[in-house]
Amino acid sequence: MQERDQEFLEFVIKSLVDNPDAVKVSRTVDEMGVLLSLDVSPADMGKVIGRSGNTAKAIRSLLRVVGLKNNARVNLKINEPEGNGRPQSAPRASAADVDSAMKELKEDEE
């Protein structure tokens, strides 16, 4: 089985993403089984995760089947890329800030 699971994961992920050259899979084995760590381009993260995580769940299920066939427990860790491309949300105003702003507006009207 040596690394068939890794080859399988690379094949599936490279088929899904727009930047197959950015796909990197590392494999470690310990008492818990096989851990495959996946790195992809930030732009491809959505394709790998899928809506509500469904694509990632399906890939994990397939890896379990590959593992069972070879008497190994295979887990997948998807590493979040640096600068993940997610927009930073603006800090939320507290209720006290909103109240004081409304009070100032009312005073300005008078």
N, C-alpha and C positions, 0 to 999 in steps of 0.2 A: 504494500500500500504506500510505502514511503513516498509521500508528497503527491499522490494521486488526488487527494482532496485539495491540495494547493493548486494543482494544475486545473482542476475542475472549476474552482472558484475564480481563478484568473480568466479562464475561458468565458464563463458566464458574465462576469463584471465587464470585461473588455467588449463583450457583445452589446452590453446595455449603454455604455457611456459614449460621450462625444470625444473624449480625450483618452484613448486607450493607453497611450504612452505614459500617462501619469499614474496608472494603476500599479500599486505595489502591495504585495501580499507577503507577510512574514509568518513563519510557522514555528511554534514552540510546543514541546511535548513535556508534560509533567505528570504527577500522579492523578490529576483530574482528567487527563486526556490530551487532546490536541487543541491548541488555540491558534486560530488563524486571525491575524490582525490585518485589516484592510485600510489602505490609504488611497483616496481618489482626489481628483481636482475639486476645489470648492464648487465649481460650476456644475459638476456631475453628482453632487451629493443628493440632490432631490431624486434623481433617477435611481440611485442605489437604494434609498430609503423607501420611496414610493409614497403614495397617498395613504395616510394613517399608518405608515410603516409596513404596509402589506407586502411590498417587494422584498424588503429585508427579512420579513417573516418567512416568505416563500423560499428565499435563498438559504436561510437557516434550516428549514425543513429538508431541503434537498441535501444539504451537507450532513444532516443526521442520517439520512438514508445511505449516503456514501460511507459514512462512518460505520453504520451497522453492518454493511456489507463487508467491511474490513475489520470488524471487531474492535472499533475504537469510538470513543466519544469525541465528536468534533464540535467545537464552539466557534462562533464568529464574533469578533470585536470590530466595529466600524469606528475608526478614529476620526474625530471631528477635526477638519483642517484648520490651520491658523488663519485668522481673518476669514471666518466662515461665510462672509458675504451676507449675513443676516443684518438687517438694519437695526441700529441701536434705537430703542424706544426712548422717547423724551421722558424726563423725570415727571412723575405725576404730582400735581399740586395737591396739597393737603386741604382738608375742609377749612382749616383756620386761614390758609392763604386765600381761598376763594371768598370767605366771609369778609376778610379785611379789604379785599379788592372791591367787593360789592359796596362796602361801607364807604370807601373812598369815592366811588362813582356817585353814590347818592349825595355825598357832601359836595361834590363838584357841581351837581345839578342845582343845588340850593343857592 
